[in-house]
Amino acid sequence: MKDAPVVSAKVNINELMKLSHVKFGTSGARGLVSDMTDRICYIYTCGFLQYLQGLGEITKGKTDIAVAGDLRQSTPGIMRAVFQAIIHRGYTPVNCGLLPSPAIALYGITNRVPAIMVTGSHIPDDRNGIKFNKSSGEILKSDEVALKTQTVEIDESLFDEMGSLLSERISDLSPITDSAKKLYYHRYLNYFPKDFLSGKHIGFYQHSAVGKELLPDILCQLGAHVSCFGESDTFVPVDTEAIRTEDVKLAKDQAAKLNCDVVFSTDGDSDRPLISDETGTWLRGDIIGILCSAYLEADSVTTPVSCNTALEKSGLFKNTRRTQIGSPFVVASMIAAKQENFNRITGYEANGGFLTNSTFQKKDKNLAPLPTRDALLPLLCIMGLSIQKKLPISEMVGNLPQRFTISSRLKDFPVSRSQDIIKSLHTGNMQQDILAVEKIFKPLFGPVTTLDTTDGVRIVFESEEIVHLRPSGNAPEFRCYNEADTEVRAQEMNNQCIKLMESWR
């Protein structure tokens, strides 16, 4: 690298968020690819490293930083900027290549090093992101708050006027190591028997998921017959909470064509699963979480307040916990469960992401904790439960308490307006709040029994039907979740709520 005069500049992360339109939150830094210049990605990475150094978790010249990415077209360029930030700050980047988010997180946790994943998860290809993990796993809300306060000093001579790294100022990138990939393989191949999925036929919808080759390979090595379909060279934004109509049809068509036991897929970075029953009907993520926790015989289960109450109604678990929406809240609750000496701790989200925070033992085999979303373990647990109970997936779902959840959102809903609405329903005086809520909702759904203000306002009626209103934390969207005893009723309630919310704009 040629020498060049240092042009120093100090950049505050909070100010950078406002100026760049690349926001930092629960899922790391995310924004339009056009806004995620080398300079922006470089500064965010420097801020993360500076924060960890301040905590005493990393040491210049001694600490490795693991890096991986997904299959988006913009990912290699962002990885390059991340690498340069690591090198210029005096650390050693470990290039783990393109692989699932849980695989790079597992590598970091196992080797006690920070891990950075370049991914936009399920969002469209014109956007991307950088997800930061400490050596212990995902950053928590307290880390997020502290990270935003960092002021980073950078050498502006590294970049041209467009914010791109100057080629003569770029260090050589390290070669790709397959250590993280091997570790992820061994996690499952060492715990589950080689014939675990023998006789099972799995349809795998590959699209552009970063695990589209690795995951089918693991399933095959566990004895399954895997039929792959739908591979795409262009990025497909598969959202496990808002499944596209074409993917609903695709799963049903392929299940019928292949006569398989399950159809499986993931989002872009392969940390959230799509799992169907034998008919190709996709399961909701909160139902997946209950079945997985049952297979692992969990004694403590954490999930956000928006998830299905079949969890508690099932009576399967000694301890259940509800949190705000977002994996950092789930992780924090799981840490608390461990401190309270629960031994088999799981967590899950409505998007299907499944987390563990204890070691699960089976005979002489151990499955180490992985307190971050993982798409593969849920499939293996559901298949294991199906084998154990000798039931198809649809019957296992049918045997759970029949509660159905429907969610939707109003886009382009002013954040200030949605927050004002929530404040008007949540003043702190419970008796007054119930009266205010009943004035709006009693004509539609009857008397109110309880209000839960953990995240937004969650209203439970005497009928046990539920309305949950929540402003989005990172977008101008107003969300509504409804739960009832039948899917038809839940959808009917959701339609009524959305119509009402439209009138509040």
N, C-alpha and C positions, 0 to 999 in steps of 0.2 A: 504494500500500500504506500503511495507517495505521500510525502509530508505536505501539509497545507496549513496556512495560518488558521488558528482556532478563533472562531467568532462565537463567543459565548452568549447564550440567551437562557433566561429562566422562564419556565412555563409551569403554571399551576394547572393541575388536572381538572379541577372544577371549571376553571376558565376555558380550558381546552374543550370541554364538553359543550359549552355554549357556542364557541366560535366554530368548531369543526362539524357539529351535528352528529358526531360519533359519540353516542351515549355510553356511560359505564353503569352497569347495574348487576342484577342477579346472575345473568348469563355472561358477564364479562363486558368487553367493549364491542358494540355492534353499530353498524351503520351502512349506508350505501357504499358500494365499492368505490365509486367516484370520489367519495369523501375520505375513504381510508387510504390516504397517501402513505408513502414510506415514512414520512416524517411523523405523521399522527400515530402510526402503529409503533414506531420506534419509541416515541415519548411514552405511550401507555406501558410498553414493556419496561422501559427504564423506571417508571413510577412504581411498577410492581416489584422490581428488583430492589429499588431503594427502600421500599416499605419492608421487605423481608430482611434486608441488611440491618435496618433500624431495630428490628425485633431480635436480631442476633441469630437468625435462622440460616443465613448463608454467609460465606466468607470469600472475598475476592481471591482468585488464584487457586482456590481449593474446591469450590462447589460446582457441580455439574447442573445444568438446567435442561430438562428433557423437552423436546418440541416435536409435535406431530400435526397433521392436518387432514382435512376431508378432500373430496373430489371436485370441489368447485374450481372453475377456471381461474379465479382470482387468488386461490389459496397459496400456490407456490410463491407469488410475489410478496404476499404478506408474511409468509414464513421467512423469506429472505430478510425483510426488515427486522423481524423479531430476532433472527440470528445475529444480525449486526449489532443490535442493542446489547445482546448478551455478551458478545465478544468485546465490544468497546467499553463495557462496564467491568471487564476483568474476570468474567466467568466463562465456563466452557459449555457450549451448546452440544447436546446429544441429539443427533438427527434420527428420530424414530420413524420417519417416513409418513406414509398416509395410512392411517388405521383408526379404529373406533376410539371415541373419547374415553370410555371406561378402560381401554387397554393402556392408554398413556397415563391415566390417573393411577392405575394399578402399578405401573412401572415406577411412578414417582413415590407412591406410598411404600412400596417394597424396598426401594433403594434410598428412601428418606431424602429425596430431592424434589424441588419444585418442578411442576410440569405445565407446559403451555400448549393448548390445543387451538389451532386456527380452524374455526368452523362457524358457520351461521346456523347450524342445526337444521331446522325445517323451513327457515325463511327463504324467500325467492333468491335466485342466482345473482340478481343485481345487488344483493347485500351479502355481507360476511361479518365475521366477528373473531375475537380472540378471547378464549376462556382461560382463566388463570387458576392454577391449583397450588396450594402450599404442599409441603412434604407430607402433611397429615391428611390431605384431601382438599375438597372444595373450600374456597374462601367463604367465610361466614359474613353475616350482615355487618358485624363490628369491623371486619377487615375491609369490607366495601366502603364503609364510612371513612375509615382512616386513609384508605388508598386515594380517595377523592381529594384529600387535603394535601397530598404530596406536591411539592414544587420541585421540578426537575431542571437541572442545568444541562444544556446540550450544546454541542458544537454545530452551529448552523452551516458551517462550510462543508458539512457532509452532504448537503442537499442542494439541488438546483432550485430555481424560483418556483417550480411547480410542486415542490415537496418530494421529488424523487431522489433516491440515493445516487450520488455521482459514481459512475462505474469505477473510476480510479481510486475511490475511497472505500470500496467494498472488499472485505476479507474473503478468502476462500471458505466455502462451506464444508462442514465436516461430512464424511461419507455416511451413508445410511446404515444404521445397525438394526438387526432383526431381534434384538434382545426383548423389546417390549412385546412384539408379536408372539415370541416364544413363551413369554411369561403368561400371556393371556391364554394361549393354547393349554399350557400346563395347569392353569387354574382349574379348568374343567375336565381335562383328560385324566388328571390325577385324582379327582374327587369322585367322578361318576364312573361306574364300571364300563369296560369296553363294549359290552353288549347292551348297555343301558337302553338304547333306542332300537334294539333289534326288532324287526318286523313292523316298524313304524314308517309311514310314508309322509314326508313333509314337503309341501309346496313352498318354494322360496321365491318371493317377489323381490328381485334384485334392484331394479331401477338404478339409481346412481348412488346408493348407500355405500359408504366407505368400507363397510364390512361385507360387501356382496360376494366376495370370494372366501374370506377368512371364516365367516360364520357357517356357510354350508359345509366347508371342509371339516370343521369341528364336529358338526352334526353327523357327517358321514363316518368320522373316526369313532363316534359313539354308537355306530351300528345302524343308523337311519338310512333309508333310501330317500334321497333328496332330489326333487325335480325343480330346477331353476327356470324362471321365466321373467320376461319383462325387463331385461337389462337395457340400460340407456346410456349413451355416450354424453348426453347433455343432462344437466342437473334437473332433477325432479323434486319440487318442494313438498315432500310428503309430511303432513302434519298429523300426528297420531291423535290429536284432540279434535281436529276439524278435518275428518277424512273426506277426500274428494269423491264426488259421485262416481267418477270413472273407476276409482279404486274399490269402491263398494261392489260395483258390478264385476270388476276383474276377479276379485276374490271368490265370489259365488261361481262365476264361470269356470275358473281354474279348479275349484274344489270338485265341481261336477265332472269336469274333464279328466282330472287326475285320479279321482276317487281316493283322495288322501285323508289322513287323520287330522291335519291342521294346515292352514296357510299361515306363513310367517313372513314378516318384513320388519324394517326399521326406518327411522327417519334418517336424514343425511349423514349424521355423525354416529349413527348406530348405538345411541344410548337409550332410545325409547322404542319399545316394541309395538308392532301390530301383530296380534295373534287372533286367529279365527277359530271357530269350532269346526266340526267336520262338514258342515254345510256351507262354509265360506262366510259366515256371519262374523264380522269383527267384534271382539269383546271390548267393552269399555276398560280403560286403564285401571279404574278403581276396583273393578271386579277381578281383573288380573292380579292386583295386589293382594286381595283377600285369599285367592286360591294359592298363590305362591307362599304367602305367610303360613297357610294351613299345611302345605307340604313340608315346610321347614320347621313346623311345630313351634312357631314363635311364641314367646311369652310376653313380648311387648311390641306393639305395632303402632307406628306413627303415620299420620296422613293429614293433608290439609283439610280445613273445615269444609271445603266445597265438595269433598268426596262422599260417595254413597254411604248411607247409614246402615247398609247391610253388614258393615264391619261390626258394629256393636250388636246388632240384632242377631247375628250368627251365634254369639256366645262362645266362639271358638278360642278367644284369647283372654288371658289373665289381665292384661293391661293394654288399653288403647288410649292414644293421645291425638289431639287435634291441634293444628298449627295454622299460622297464616300461609298463604299460597306462595310457594317458591322452595326449591330444594335446600337453600341455606337454613330455612326455618325447620325443615324436616330433619336435617343433619344435627342441628342444635338440640332438638328434642331427643334424638337418638343418643346423643352424647350424655344428656341428662339421665336417660334410661339406664345407661351403662353405669353411671355414678350411683344409681339407686340399686345396683346389683342385679338387674335383670340379665339373664344369660343368653337368650336367643332373640336378638333385637333386629327388627326389620322396619322398613319405611317404604312408602310408595306415594306416587302422585297420580292425578287424573290422566296425565299423559302416558301412563304405563311405565314410567321410569321406576325401577325397583332398586332399593338400597339395603345394605346390611351393615351392622356395626358390632358384630360379635363373630366368633369362630363357631361354625356349625360342624359338628362331628357326626360321622356315620361309620361305625365299626372303627377301623384304624385310619380313616381318612379325615382330613380337615379341610374345610372351605374357609379361607381367611376372610376377614371383614373387607368390604368394599363400599365405603360410605359415599358413593356417587351413583348416578343413574347408570343402569346396565340393561341392555335389551336381551342378552342371551340367557341370563339366569332365569328370567320369568318363563321363557319357553320351556327350558329344561325342567323347571319345577312343575309347570302345568302338565307336561307330558309324564313326569314322574308320578303325579297325583292320579292321573288318568290310568296309568299302569297299575298303581297300588290299589285303586278302588275298582278296577276293571270296568270303568265307565267311559263313554265318549265325553268329550268336553262339554257338549250341549247339556248333558244330564247333570254334570257337576255344577254348571251354572244354574240349572233349574232347581237344584237342591238347596241353593242359597236362599235366604229370605228375599222375596221378590220385591225389590225396590229398583226403580228405574230413574235415571238422571238424564236430563236434556239440558244442554247449555248453548247459548248463542250470544251475540254481541252486536251492539250498534256502533258502526265505525263513524269517524269524524264527529264524535260527540265531545264537545269542549270539556277538557279536564276540570276546569274550575266549576262548570255547571254540574257535572256528575258528583264532584266532591261536596258542593253545596247541598245537593239532594240528600246525600248520605248524612251530612251533618244535621239536616232538619229532622232526620229519623233517629238520630243518635245524639241526644243532648246530654246524656249522663243520668237523667232521671228516668228510670226504667218504666215506672207506672205511666208517666206522661208519654214516653216513647211508644209504648204499646198502644195507647189511645190514638196517637198520631198515625201509627202504622195501620191500625184497624179502620180508621177513617178512609184510608185509601184502598185497603185490600180485603176488608171483611165482606163487602158486597160480592167479591169474586170468589174468595176461598174460605170464608167463615172466620170464627173467633181465633185470636192469636193466643198461644200458650207461652212461648218463650221467644226472646230475641238473643242472638249471638252476634256480638260486634267484634269478634276476633279479627276479621278481615272484611270490611264492608258491613252490610247488615244481612244477617241470615234469619229468616222468619219461619218459625214452626207453628203450624195451625193445629187446632184440636183434632183435625182429620189425620194428623201426622204428615200432611203434605208440606212441602218446603219451597220457599222463594228466597233466593240469595242474590242480592244486588251488590255489585262491586265495581268501582272504577278501575280500569287497567292501571298498573303501576308504571308502565313505560310507553304508553301510546294513548292517543285521544279516542279511547273506546270505553263504552259502558257495557259491562258484562252481566248476564243473568243466568243463574243456574236454577233448575227446578227439579224436584224429586217427588215421586208419587208411587202408588202401588202397581200401576200399569204404565207401559211406554206411551200408550195413546193419551192417557191423562197427563203425563209429564209434558208431552209435546203440546197438548192443548193449553196447559198452564203457561208454558213458555211463550206460545203465540200471544196469549192475553197480556203477559207481562211486557213483551217487546212492543206491542201496540200502545200500552200505557206509557212506557218509557219514551217512545217516539213523541208523545204529546208533551213531554217535559223538556224537549230541546230548547 
